[in-house]
Amino acid sequence: MSMQRARSTRGGGGGRGGQSDAPGVTGNLETGLFTAGGRDRFAGGSGGAGGPTRSSRTSRRGTHRGAASLPPRPHVGEDIDGDMKMGGEKISSFNPYQRPGRSTRSSTASQGQREGTIVVFVSTPAGGESLATDSGLHDFLCRKASPVKINISNKRSNQTTGAVSFVVSDVVQAKAIRGLSGIRYKGMKLIIKTTEDSKIMEDGPQKPVRVVQTTGTIDAIREFIRSRHQNGFLNLENMAQDDILRSAKIIPPGSSTGRNDVGTVMMKVAAQLFPDITTISFASNGLRSLAPISSVAQFFPNILNLSFKGNEIRSYRDLENLSGSKKLPNLREIIFLDNPLRDRDIAKHKDDISYRSEITRLFPSIQYLDQQPVGPKISFGLGDIVNEKSETTSLPVPIRGNFFDSPDTQAMVLEFLTTYFKLFDTNRTLLEHMYDSSATFSVSTNVTISPAQRSKGRGGDNWSEYSESARNLSRLKDLSDRTKRLHVGNQDIVKEGLLPLPETKHDLTDASKFSVDAWQTGSLLPAVCIYIMVHGEYEQAPVRGRGYTKSFDRSFIIAPAPPNSSAAQHGWKCLIISDQLTVRQHNGHEAWQPEPELHVPGTVSSAVSSAFNAAGGAPPMADAAIGTTAIAPSPAAGVGPDPNQTPMQGISPEQHAKAQELQQLTSLNYPYSVQCLAAVGWDIQAGVSLVNQERANIPVDAWQVPRF
């Protein structure tokens, strides 16, 4: 009985009430499994909608246990015991030995496949941030599980543990989500489990689908590729209308009814026939993503030009199958004209700046996008010093400690910062008088975990208290949101900008935790101001019982407080014009610890020379940028080294003496003299020659001001 029941469920003939000539169907040898006809045959049938005949039922009822003759063998798909519906679907039958409410069959294999029964649980390690209120987690998981389409329902969350759960439709979706366990989300490691973990782990990773390569199909694809190739250019445009593919009933990539491995076969055949292909056009194929043709990176890793003009690509995540610097490292040109992705982005932002920026980020090697040149990459004058493939970077100048352009600036800035951070930690409302009525303030967050943190096993911090305030322009695309989070005026800055931030504590007793650079702006701004850049760390008030240490970067522009201003009336010497705060994952304060000795590699001396010749190579001196002309002076009376000049930290007494000698010979100020000599290996004659050669290009603030 059991053997007959199992045999009845096998696929039979495709027609109603028909029967197959063989117990199973394996496809058509001529057309292959990924053609329209082959796929229909492979699906098989239920054996017909009709039930068994009266004679077969009578024969079955008349046969008793131990009878000499067995009933006739049923046709494939035939109902042998009345336990199938009209369409061949199995229905339950009465079992006198079965307890009420229990099944005598094992459900391990079937329960996981049943619709809507697999529950997925997502959490973070102990002490991690809660996921209960995170609205973007489900979209993140669905995107990362691509190309598997995930259908999520019954979303639930546990406010106590911070974990979330939801239901997916089948084992394939559960496997895709379960395989993401350990992925980083907002700096947090996700722990993912399902109610079918035992089956998923037992099955192991899914094996890639192998294409059944029949002789007729492969020959048709070879003929098609030959007809589309010419001088290194493979024209795969509008494949659905190609006569060769249509006659062979091959459904090309881009069709919703086609198989996802047809593109792989085409790329493999093309690579075998024409390995010198440099340009491929996939225009006008209805592609919704690059997944169907992603094997181009495997078979043509050195491809130079790709066109996806006139397709249906709608989001940047649909490009991930080919994006990145490692997949197509030599890609020179790519085209996305006439795709919804490009058209919508340009319509939203009123220009193509955001679109071009995102595409060049995804494909960093391209030089042309949509037949237009891509702007040159900014190297900030360092040229080839920074090697992207190198694990370490040689900087053109050594690390220095705090910088102040004058003792007066240092005294003013340290007094300002000490007072400001004390009030920031204790009573922020009093800071209202320190901001100008037209001052600006914004805060941004950098949640990236650095390699140093990752090597120490540190996880992500809690950023929930910054989510409503952070003005991260890379995430905020809407202009109204950007405007709302830029606070203008002292009252708006304090009430809407500073007070909503979490409570903090800056340890000002340990100077090693902070780095400060400050100098007067001179003629760069309408009024004389002081620019301050502070790097440091602070302790954040506990969130759900756990405290955090954050690193921060903060830049101020301050100006003298006018006598009748609110700041002056409350005893402040200066007024804040601009304030920008960036909060980061804690990364310690070792990065700005000064190096004990000045070492400039010979290989980078030319780059330092270029930086020396360019404007802004070093912060300007306070008194050098005020009241001077744009004419580069020559050595003259009244200028020379200051006998009270303190040696720059990190240089030897001999190097300090050489810097002062160069001052005397060229009229350069002390910081520029040190930088110039570092560029030429501390050779005074070479330094003098460099100054004379580039005198017209040296910035005004590099020269000494006569002392009388």
C-alpha positions as CSV (number, residue, x, y, z in Angstrom):
1,M,0.0,0.0,0.0
2,S,2.7,2.5,0.9
3,M,4.7,1.7,-2.3
4,Q,1.6,2.2,-4.3
5,R,0.8,5.5,-2.5
6,A,4.3,6.8,-3.1
7,R,4.2,5.9,-6.8
8,S,0.9,7.7,-7.2
9,T,2.4,11.0,-6.3
10,R,5.1,11.0,-9.0
11,G,4.6,13.4,-12.0
12,G,2.7,11.8,-14.8
13,G,1.6,12.9,-18.3
14,G,1.0,16.6,-18.8
15,G,-2.6,16.2,-20.1
16,R,-5.8,15.7,-18.3
17,G,-6.2,12.0,-17.5
18,G,-3.1,11.3,-19.6
19,Q,-0.3,9.0,-18.7
20,S,3.5,9.1,-19.3
21,D,5.5,6.7,-21.3
22,A,8.2,6.7,-18.6
23,P,8.1,7.0,-14.8
24,G,9.9,10.4,-14.8
25,V,10.5,13.3,-17.3
26,T,14.0,14.6,-17.7
27,G,13.5,17.3,-20.4
28,N,13.9,17.5,-24.1
29,L,17.3,16.5,-25.4
30,E,17.1,19.0,-28.2
31,T,15.9,22.2,-26.5
32,G,17.3,21.8,-23.0
33,L,15.9,22.6,-19.6
34,F,16.1,26.4,-19.7
35,T,13.9,26.7,-22.9
36,A,10.2,27.3,-22.7
37,G,9.3,23.8,-24.0
38,G,11.8,22.0,-21.8
39,R,10.7,23.9,-18.7
40,D,7.0,22.9,-19.3
41,R,8.0,19.3,-19.7
42,F,10.2,19.3,-16.7
43,A,7.4,20.5,-14.5
44,G,5.4,17.4,-15.3
45,G,1.7,16.9,-14.4
46,S,-0.3,15.5,-11.7
47,G,-1.4,12.6,-13.7
48,G,-4.7,14.1,-14.8
49,A,-7.6,15.5,-12.9
50,G,-9.8,12.4,-13.3
51,G,-10.1,9.9,-10.5
52,P,-9.8,6.0,-10.7
53,T,-12.4,4.1,-12.7
54,R,-15.2,2.1,-11.1
55,S,-13.6,-1.1,-12.1
56,S,-10.3,-0.3,-10.4
57,R,-12.1,0.7,-7.2
58,T,-14.2,-2.5,-7.3
59,S,-11.1,-4.6,-7.9
60,R,-9.4,-3.0,-5.0
61,R,-12.3,-3.6,-2.6
62,G,-12.6,-7.2,-3.7
63,T,-9.0,-8.1,-3.0
64,H,-8.4,-9.5,0.5
65,R,-5.1,-9.9,2.4
66,G,-3.3,-13.0,1.2
67,A,-5.2,-13.3,-2.1
68,A,-3.4,-15.1,-4.9
69,S,-3.8,-12.2,-7.4
70,L,-2.9,-8.6,-6.9
71,P,-5.0,-5.7,-8.3
72,P,-3.8,-4.2,-11.6
73,R,-0.9,-1.8,-11.3
74,P,-2.4,1.7,-11.3
75,H,-1.4,4.3,-13.9
76,V,1.0,7.0,-12.8
77,G,-0.8,9.7,-10.9
78,E,-3.9,7.5,-10.4
79,D,-5.8,7.7,-7.1
80,I,-5.5,4.2,-5.6
81,D,-7.2,4.6,-2.2
82,G,-9.4,7.7,-2.5
83,D,-7.0,10.0,-0.7
84,M,-6.4,12.5,-3.6
85,K,-8.4,15.5,-4.6
86,M,-9.5,16.3,-8.1
87,G,-6.2,18.0,-9.0
88,G,-4.1,15.1,-7.7
89,E,-3.5,16.8,-4.3
90,K,-3.0,14.5,-1.4
91,I,-5.6,14.5,1.4
92,S,-5.4,12.9,4.8
93,S,-7.0,9.5,5.4
94,F,-8.4,7.9,8.5
95,N,-6.0,5.8,10.6
96,P,-7.5,3.8,13.4
97,Y,-4.1,3.5,15.2
98,Q,-3.5,7.3,15.3
99,R,-4.1,9.3,18.5
100,P,-6.4,12.3,18.2
101,G,-4.4,15.4,17.3
102,R,-1.2,13.5,16.5
103,S,0.4,12.4,13.2
104,T,2.0,9.0,12.7
105,R,4.3,10.5,10.1
106,S,7.6,12.3,10.8
107,S,7.1,16.1,10.2
108,T,10.7,17.1,10.4
109,A,11.2,17.4,6.7
110,S,7.8,18.8,5.8
111,Q,7.2,21.4,8.5
112,G,10.1,23.5,7.4
113,Q,8.7,23.7,3.9
114,R,5.2,24.6,5.0
115,E,4.2,28.2,4.3
116,G,4.6,30.7,7.1
117,T,6.0,28.3,9.8
118,I,9.7,29.2,10.0
119,V,10.5,31.8,12.7
120,V,13.7,33.8,12.5
121,F,15.2,35.4,15.7
122,V,17.7,38.3,15.4
123,S,19.6,39.7,18.4
124,T,23.0,41.3,19.3
125,P,25.7,40.1,21.7
126,A,25.2,40.7,25.4
127,G,25.3,44.4,26.1
128,G,24.7,45.4,22.5
129,E,22.2,47.9,21.3
130,S,18.5,47.0,21.2
131,L,17.0,46.1,17.9
132,A,13.4,46.4,19.2
133,T,12.9,49.9,17.9
134,D,15.0,49.7,14.8
135,S,12.8,50.2,11.7
136,G,15.5,49.5,9.1
137,L,16.6,46.1,10.1
138,H,14.2,44.1,8.0
139,D,14.9,46.0,4.8
140,F,18.7,45.5,5.5
141,L,18.3,41.7,5.8
142,C,16.1,41.5,2.7
143,R,18.7,43.5,0.7
144,K,21.6,41.4,1.9
145,A,19.8,38.1,1.2
146,S,19.6,38.9,-2.5
147,P,19.1,37.3,-4.9
148,V,16.7,35.3,-2.7
149,K,13.5,37.2,-2.4
150,I,12.4,37.4,1.3
151,N,8.8,37.6,2.4
152,I,8.6,38.7,6.0
153,S,5.5,38.6,8.2
154,N,4.5,38.6,11.8
155,K,7.2,41.0,13.0
156,R,7.6,41.0,16.7
157,S,10.1,42.6,19.2
158,N,11.1,42.0,22.8
159,Q,11.6,45.3,24.6
160,T,13.4,43.6,27.5
161,T,16.0,41.7,25.5
162,G,16.1,44.0,22.5
163,A,15.7,41.0,20.1
164,V,13.3,40.8,17.2
165,S,11.6,37.9,15.4
166,F,9.6,37.4,12.2
167,V,8.3,34.7,10.0
168,V,9.5,33.7,6.5
169,S,7.8,31.6,3.9
170,D,10.1,28.6,3.3
171,V,13.4,26.9,4.0
172,V,15.1,28.7,1.1
173,Q,14.4,32.1,2.6
174,A,15.3,30.9,6.1
175,K,18.7,29.6,4.8
176,A,19.4,32.9,3.1
177,I,18.6,34.9,6.3
178,R,20.4,32.3,8.6
179,G,23.5,32.6,6.4
180,L,23.8,36.3,7.4
181,S,24.5,35.5,11.0
182,G,27.5,37.5,12.1
183,I,27.0,40.3,9.6
184,R,27.6,43.9,10.9
185,Y,24.6,46.2,11.1
186,K,25.2,49.8,12.2
187,G,28.4,48.6,13.8
188,M,26.7,45.7,15.7
189,K,27.2,42.0,15.1
190,L,23.9,40.3,14.4
191,I,23.1,36.8,15.8
192,I,20.5,35.1,13.7
193,K,18.8,31.8,14.5
194,T,15.7,30.0,13.1
195,T,13.3,27.3,14.2
196,E,14.7,25.1,11.4
197,D,18.4,25.5,12.3
198,S,18.9,21.7,12.7
199,K,17.7,21.1,9.1
200,I,19.5,24.1,7.6
201,M,22.9,23.2,9.3
202,E,22.4,19.6,8.3
203,D,21.8,20.4,4.6
204,G,24.9,22.7,4.6
205,P,25.4,25.4,2.0
206,Q,23.3,25.1,-1.1
207,K,25.2,23.8,-4.1
208,P,25.2,26.0,-7.2
209,V,22.6,25.1,-9.8
210,R,24.3,23.4,-12.7
211,V,23.1,24.1,-16.2
212,V,22.0,21.1,-18.2
213,Q,24.0,21.8,-21.4
214,T,22.3,20.0,-24.2
215,T,23.9,19.8,-27.6
216,G,21.3,21.8,-29.4
217,T,21.2,24.6,-26.8
218,I,24.9,25.1,-26.7
219,D,25.2,25.1,-30.4
220,A,22.5,27.8,-30.7
221,I,24.3,29.9,-28.1
222,R,27.6,29.5,-29.9
223,E,26.0,30.6,-33.2
224,F,24.4,33.6,-31.4
225,I,27.7,34.7,-29.9
226,R,29.5,34.5,-33.2
227,S,26.8,36.6,-34.9
228,R,27.1,39.3,-32.2
229,H,30.9,39.6,-32.0
230,Q,33.1,41.9,-34.0
231,N,36.6,43.2,-33.2
232,G,36.5,42.7,-29.5
233,F,33.0,44.1,-29.2
234,L,30.2,41.8,-28.1
235,N,26.8,43.2,-28.9
236,L,24.2,41.6,-26.6
237,E,21.5,44.3,-27.1
238,N,17.8,43.4,-27.3
239,M,18.5,39.6,-27.1
240,A,14.8,38.8,-26.7
241,Q,14.2,39.7,-30.4
242,D,17.2,37.7,-31.7
243,D,16.0,35.1,-34.3
244,I,18.7,32.5,-33.3
245,L,17.6,32.5,-29.7
246,R,13.9,32.6,-30.5
247,S,14.1,29.7,-32.9
248,A,16.0,27.7,-30.3
249,K,13.4,28.8,-27.6
250,I,16.2,30.2,-25.4
251,I,15.0,32.8,-23.0
252,P,17.8,35.4,-22.5
253,P,18.7,37.3,-19.3
254,G,16.3,40.0,-18.4
255,S,13.1,38.1,-19.0
256,S,11.0,37.4,-15.9
257,T,10.3,33.8,-17.1
258,G,13.9,32.9,-17.9
259,R,16.4,31.0,-15.8
260,N,19.2,32.9,-14.0
261,D,22.0,30.7,-15.3
262,V,21.5,31.5,-19.0
263,G,23.7,34.5,-18.7
264,T,26.4,32.4,-17.2
265,V,26.4,30.0,-20.1
266,M,26.5,32.9,-22.6
267,M,29.5,34.5,-20.8
268,K,31.3,31.1,-20.6
269,V,30.8,30.4,-24.3
270,A,31.8,33.9,-25.3
271,A,35.1,33.6,-23.2
272,Q,35.9,30.3,-24.9
273,L,35.3,31.7,-28.4
274,F,36.6,35.3,-28.1
275,P,38.8,35.7,-25.0
276,D,39.9,39.1,-26.3
277,I,36.5,40.8,-25.8
278,T,37.0,44.3,-24.2
279,T,33.5,45.8,-24.7
280,I,30.1,44.3,-24.0
281,S,26.7,46.0,-24.4
282,F,23.7,44.7,-22.5
283,A,21.4,47.5,-23.7
284,S,17.6,47.1,-24.1
285,N,17.3,43.8,-22.3
286,G,14.8,44.7,-19.6
287,L,17.4,43.9,-16.9
288,R,16.1,44.8,-13.4
289,S,19.5,44.1,-11.8
290,L,23.0,43.0,-12.8
291,A,22.6,39.6,-11.1
292,P,21.6,37.7,-14.3
293,I,24.9,38.7,-16.1
294,S,27.1,39.0,-13.0
295,S,29.3,36.2,-14.4
296,V,30.9,38.7,-16.7
297,A,33.3,39.5,-13.8
298,Q,34.3,35.8,-13.7
299,F,34.9,35.2,-17.4
300,F,36.0,38.8,-18.4
301,P,37.7,40.2,-15.3
302,N,39.7,42.7,-17.5
303,I,36.7,44.1,-19.4
304,L,37.1,47.8,-20.2
305,N,33.6,49.0,-21.3
306,L,30.1,48.0,-20.3
307,S,26.7,49.4,-21.4
308,F,23.4,48.9,-19.6
309,K,21.5,51.6,-21.5
310,G,17.7,51.3,-21.8
311,N,17.2,48.7,-19.0
312,E,14.9,48.6,-15.9
313,I,17.5,49.1,-13.1
314,R,15.8,51.0,-10.3
315,S,18.1,51.0,-7.3
316,Y,21.8,51.2,-6.4
317,R,21.6,47.8,-4.6
318,D,20.7,46.2,-7.9
319,L,24.3,47.0,-9.0
320,E,26.1,45.2,-6.2
321,N,26.6,42.0,-8.1
322,L,29.3,43.8,-10.2
323,S,30.3,46.7,-8.1
324,G,33.5,47.1,-6.1
325,S,37.1,47.6,-7.0
326,K,38.0,43.9,-7.0
327,K,35.4,42.5,-9.4
328,L,36.2,44.7,-12.4
329,P,39.5,46.4,-11.6
330,N,40.1,47.6,-15.2
331,L,36.7,48.8,-16.0
332,R,37.1,52.2,-17.8
333,E,33.6,53.1,-19.0
334,I,30.0,52.2,-17.9
335,I,26.7,53.5,-19.2
336,F,23.3,53.6,-17.4
337,L,21.4,56.0,-19.6
338,D,17.6,55.5,-19.9
339,N,17.4,53.5,-16.6
340,P,14.9,54.5,-13.9
341,L,17.7,54.6,-11.4
342,R,19.4,57.5,-13.2
343,D,16.3,59.3,-14.2
344,R,14.8,59.3,-10.7
345,D,17.9,60.3,-9.0
346,I,18.4,63.3,-11.3
347,A,14.8,64.3,-11.0
348,K,15.0,64.1,-7.2
349,H,18.2,66.2,-6.8
350,K,17.7,68.4,-9.9
351,D,21.1,67.5,-11.1
352,D,23.3,64.4,-11.6
353,I,25.9,65.2,-8.9
354,S,24.6,62.7,-6.4
355,Y,24.1,60.0,-9.1
356,R,27.6,60.4,-10.5
357,S,29.1,60.3,-7.0
358,E,27.3,57.1,-6.1
359,I,28.2,55.3,-9.4
360,T,31.8,56.3,-9.1
361,R,31.8,55.0,-5.6
362,L,30.5,51.6,-6.7
363,F,32.8,51.5,-9.7
364,P,35.9,53.4,-8.6
365,S,38.0,52.6,-11.6
366,I,35.8,54.2,-14.3
367,Q,37.0,57.2,-16.3
368,Y,33.7,57.7,-18.2
369,L,30.1,57.5,-17.0
370,D,27.3,57.8,-19.5
371,Q,29.8,59.0,-22.2
372,Q,31.0,61.9,-20.0
373,P,34.4,62.1,-18.3
374,V,34.5,61.4,-14.6
375,G,36.1,64.2,-12.5
376,P,39.7,63.6,-11.3
377,K,40.2,62.1,-7.9
378,I,41.3,64.5,-5.2
379,S,44.7,63.6,-3.7
380,F,45.3,66.7,-1.6
381,G,48.7,67.2,-3.1
382,L,50.1,63.9,-1.9
383,G,50.3,62.3,-5.3
384,D,51.4,58.7,-5.1
385,I,52.5,58.8,-1.5
386,V,49.3,57.1,-0.4
387,N,49.2,53.6,-1.9
388,E,45.7,52.2,-1.7
389,K,47.1,48.6,-1.9
390,S,49.6,49.1,1.0
391,E,48.6,48.2,4.5
392,T,50.6,51.2,5.9
393,T,50.9,54.8,4.7
394,S,54.0,56.9,4.7
395,L,53.0,60.4,5.6
396,P,55.1,63.3,4.1
397,V,55.6,64.9,7.5
398,P,55.8,63.5,11.0
399,I,53.1,63.6,13.6
400,R,53.1,66.7,15.7
401,G,51.5,67.7,19.0
402,N,49.3,70.7,19.7
403,F,49.8,73.8,17.5
404,F,49.2,77.5,18.4
405,D,50.5,80.2,16.2
406,S,51.3,82.5,19.1
407,P,51.3,82.5,22.9
408,D,48.4,84.9,22.9
409,T,46.3,82.6,20.8
410,Q,47.2,79.7,23.0
411,A,46.2,81.5,26.2
412,M,42.9,82.6,24.7
413,V,42.0,79.2,23.2
414,L,42.8,77.1,26.3
415,E,40.8,79.5,28.5
416,F,37.9,79.3,26.0
417,L,37.9,75.5,25.7
418,T,38.3,74.9,29.5
419,T,35.3,77.1,30.2
420,Y,33.2,75.8,27.3
421,F,33.6,72.1,28.1
422,K,32.9,72.5,31.8
423,L,29.6,74.2,31.0
424,F,28.9,71.7,28.2
425,D,29.1,68.9,30.8
426,T,27.3,70.7,33.7
427,N,24.9,73.4,32.4
428,R,24.5,73.9,28.7
429,T,21.8,76.6,29.0
430,L,24.5,79.0,30.0
431,L,26.3,78.5,26.7
432,E,23.6,80.5,25.0
433,H,25.5,83.8,25.6
434,M,28.7,82.4,24.0
435,Y,27.0,81.9,20.6
436,D,26.5,84.8,18.1
437,S,22.9,85.5,17.0
438,S,23.8,84.2,13.5
439,A,26.1,81.4,14.6
440,T,25.6,77.8,13.2
441,F,25.9,74.4,14.8
442,S,25.6,70.9,13.5
443,V,26.4,67.4,14.7
444,S,27.2,64.3,12.6
445,T,28.1,60.7,13.6
446,N,30.6,58.2,12.3
447,V,29.5,54.7,13.4
448,T,32.2,52.8,11.5
449,I,34.3,50.5,13.6
450,S,38.0,51.0,12.8
451,P,40.3,48.0,12.2
452,A,42.1,48.7,15.4
453,Q,38.8,48.4,17.3
454,R,37.9,45.3,15.5
455,S,41.2,43.7,16.3
456,K,40.6,44.3,19.9
457,G,37.1,42.6,19.7
458,R,35.2,45.8,20.3
459,G,31.6,45.9,19.1
460,G,29.4,48.8,18.1
461,D,28.2,51.6,20.5
462,N,24.7,52.8,21.1
463,W,23.8,55.7,18.8
464,S,20.1,56.0,19.5
465,E,20.5,59.4,21.3
466,Y,22.1,60.9,18.2
467,S,19.7,59.6,15.6
468,E,17.3,62.5,15.7
469,S,20.1,65.1,15.7
470,A,22.8,63.8,13.3
471,R,23.2,65.8,10.1
472,N,24.9,63.1,8.0
473,L,24.6,64.5,4.5
474,S,25.4,61.1,2.9
475,R,22.2,59.7,4.5
476,L,19.9,62.8,4.6
477,K,18.8,63.3,1.0
478,D,15.8,65.5,1.7
479,L,16.6,69.2,1.7
480,S,14.1,69.9,4.5
481,D,15.8,67.4,6.8
482,R,19.2,68.9,6.1
483,T,17.9,72.4,6.8
484,K,16.1,71.3,10.0
485,R,19.3,69.8,11.5
486,L,21.4,72.9,10.8
487,H,20.8,75.1,13.8
488,V,21.2,78.8,13.4
489,G,21.2,81.4,16.2
490,N,22.2,81.1,19.8
491,Q,18.7,80.1,21.1
492,D,18.1,77.5,18.5
493,I,21.6,76.1,18.9
494,V,21.2,75.5,22.6
495,K,17.6,74.4,22.8
496,E,17.4,72.3,19.7
497,G,21.1,71.4,19.1
498,L,22.9,71.0,22.4
499,L,20.3,70.1,25.0
500,P,19.0,67.0,23.2
501,L,22.5,65.5,23.1
502,P,23.3,63.0,25.8
503,E,25.1,64.0,29.0
504,T,28.9,64.0,28.8
505,K,32.0,64.3,30.9
506,H,35.3,65.6,29.4
507,D,38.3,64.7,31.5
508,L,40.3,67.9,31.1
509,T,42.8,66.8,33.8
510,D,44.5,64.5,31.2
511,A,45.9,66.6,28.4
512,S,47.0,63.5,26.5
513,K,43.4,62.8,25.6
514,F,43.1,65.9,23.6
515,S,44.8,67.5,20.6
516,V,44.3,71.2,19.8
517,D,45.3,73.2,16.7
518,A,44.5,76.9,16.7
519,W,45.6,79.9,14.6
520,Q,44.2,83.3,13.6
521,T,42.5,83.4,10.2
522,G,43.9,86.8,9.2
523,S,42.4,88.0,5.9
524,L,40.6,84.7,5.2
525,L,37.5,86.0,6.9
526,P,36.0,89.5,7.0
527,A,37.1,89.9,10.6
528,V,40.0,88.6,12.6
529,C,39.0,85.2,14.0
530,I,40.6,82.2,15.5
531,Y,40.1,78.7,14.0
532,I,40.2,75.9,16.5
533,M,40.2,72.1,15.8
534,V,39.9,69.8,18.8
535,H,40.2,66.0,18.8
536,G,39.4,64.2,22.0
537,E,37.1,61.9,23.9
538,Y,34.4,62.0,26.5
539,E,32.4,59.7,28.7
540,Q,28.7,59.5,27.7
541,A,26.0,59.0,30.3
542,P,24.8,55.4,30.6
543,V,22.2,54.1,28.1
544,R,20.2,51.2,29.6
545,G,22.8,50.8,32.3
546,R,25.8,50.9,30.1
547,G,28.2,53.8,29.7
548,Y,30.1,54.6,26.5
549,T,33.3,56.4,25.7
550,K,33.1,58.4,22.5
551,S,35.8,60.0,20.4
552,F,35.0,63.4,18.8
553,D,36.3,66.0,16.4
554,R,35.1,69.6,17.0
555,S,35.9,72.7,15.1
556,F,35.1,76.3,16.3
557,I,35.5,79.7,14.8
558,I,35.6,82.3,17.5
559,A,35.9,86.1,17.3
560,P,36.4,88.8,19.9
561,A,33.2,89.7,21.7
562,P,31.9,93.2,20.9
563,P,31.7,95.4,24.0
564,N,27.9,95.7,24.0
565,S,27.3,92.0,23.1
566,S,25.5,89.5,25.3
567,A,28.7,87.6,25.5
568,A,30.7,90.6,26.8
569,Q,28.0,91.4,29.3
570,H,28.2,87.9,30.8
571,G,32.0,88.1,31.0
572,W,33.0,86.2,27.8
573,K,36.0,87.5,25.9
574,C,35.0,85.8,22.7
575,L,32.0,84.8,20.6
576,I,31.4,81.5,18.8
577,I,30.6,82.1,15.1
578,S,30.6,78.4,13.9
579,D,30.6,75.1,15.7
580,Q,30.7,71.6,14.1
581,L,30.8,68.4,16.1
582,T,31.5,64.9,14.8
583,V,31.1,62.0,17.2
584,R,32.9,58.7,16.5
585,Q,33.4,55.2,17.9
586,H,36.1,55.5,20.6
587,N,39.5,54.9,19.1
588,G,41.9,56.1,21.8
589,H,44.2,59.0,21.6
590,E,47.4,57.4,20.3
591,A,46.8,58.7,16.8
592,W,48.0,62.3,17.7
593,Q,50.8,61.5,20.1
594,P,53.9,63.3,18.6
595,E,56.8,61.4,17.2
596,P,60.1,61.8,19.1
597,E,62.2,62.6,16.1
598,L,61.7,64.1,12.7
599,H,62.2,61.6,9.9
600,V,61.3,62.4,6.3
601,P,61.9,59.6,3.8
602,G,63.8,60.6,0.7
603,T,61.1,59.1,-1.5
604,V,58.6,61.7,-0.3
605,S,60.8,64.7,-0.2
606,S,59.6,65.9,-3.7
607,A,56.0,65.6,-2.6
608,V,56.7,67.7,0.6
609,S,58.4,70.2,-1.7
610,S,55.2,70.5,-3.7
611,A,53.2,70.9,-0.5
612,F,55.7,73.6,0.6
613,N,55.3,75.5,-2.6
614,A,51.5,75.4,-2.5
615,A,49.4,77.8,-0.5
616,G,48.3,76.6,2.9
617,G,51.1,74.3,3.5
618,A,51.3,75.2,7.2
619,P,49.0,77.2,9.5
620,P,49.7,80.9,9.2
621,M,51.4,82.9,11.9
622,A,49.1,85.3,13.7
623,D,51.0,88.5,12.9
624,A,52.2,87.5,9.4
625,A,48.7,87.4,7.8
626,I,47.6,90.9,9.0
627,G,48.5,94.1,7.2
628,T,50.9,92.5,4.6
629,T,50.8,92.7,0.8
630,A,50.8,89.9,-1.7
631,I,54.3,90.7,-2.9
632,A,56.9,88.1,-1.8
633,P,59.6,90.0,0.1
634,S,63.4,89.5,-0.4
635,P,65.8,89.4,2.5
636,A,65.9,92.8,4.1
637,A,66.9,94.6,7.3
638,G,64.7,94.1,10.3
639,V,64.0,90.5,9.7
640,G,65.7,87.4,11.0
641,P,65.4,84.6,13.4
642,D,63.8,85.3,16.8
643,P,66.5,84.6,19.5
644,N,63.8,83.5,21.8
645,Q,62.2,81.0,19.4
646,T,61.4,77.7,21.1
647,P,62.6,74.7,19.1
648,M,59.8,72.9,17.3
649,Q,58.9,69.6,19.0
650,G,60.5,66.6,17.4
651,I,63.6,68.3,15.9
652,S,67.1,68.2,17.2
653,P,69.1,71.3,18.3
654,E,71.2,71.1,15.2
655,Q,68.1,71.1,13.0
656,H,66.7,74.0,15.0
657,A,69.9,76.0,14.3
658,K,69.7,75.2,10.6
659,A,66.1,76.4,10.5
660,Q,67.1,79.8,12.1
661,E,70.0,80.1,9.6
662,L,67.6,79.6,6.7
663,Q,65.4,82.3,8.3
664,Q,68.3,84.7,8.2
665,L,69.1,83.9,4.6
666,T,65.6,83.8,3.1
667,S,63.3,85.8,5.4
668,L,61.0,82.7,5.8
669,N,59.3,82.4,9.2
670,Y,60.3,79.5,11.5
671,P,57.6,76.9,10.6
672,Y,58.1,77.3,6.9
673,S,61.9,77.1,7.3
674,V,61.5,73.8,9.1
675,Q,59.2,72.4,6.5
676,C,61.5,73.6,3.6
677,L,64.6,72.0,5.1
678,A,62.7,68.8,5.8
679,A,61.8,68.7,2.1
680,V,65.5,68.9,1.0
681,G,67.1,66.7,3.6
682,W,68.2,69.5,5.9
683,D,70.6,70.9,3.3
684,I,70.8,74.6,3.8
685,Q,72.1,75.5,0.3
686,A,69.4,73.3,-1.3
687,G,66.8,75.1,0.9
688,V,68.0,78.5,-0.2
689,S,67.9,77.4,-3.9
690,L,64.4,76.0,-3.5
691,V,63.2,79.3,-1.9
692,N,64.8,81.4,-4.7
693,Q,63.4,79.1,-7.3
694,E,59.8,79.2,-6.0
695,R,59.7,82.6,-4.4
696,A,56.8,83.8,-6.5
697,N,54.7,80.8,-5.5
698,I,55.3,80.9,-1.8
699,P,52.3,82.1,0.2
700,V,52.3,85.5,1.9
701,D,52.0,84.1,5.4
702,A,55.2,82.2,5.0
703,W,57.4,85.3,5.3
704,Q,58.6,87.1,8.4
705,V,57.2,90.5,9.4
706,P,59.9,93.1,10.2
707,R,60.4,93.7,13.9
708,F,61.2,97.3,15.0
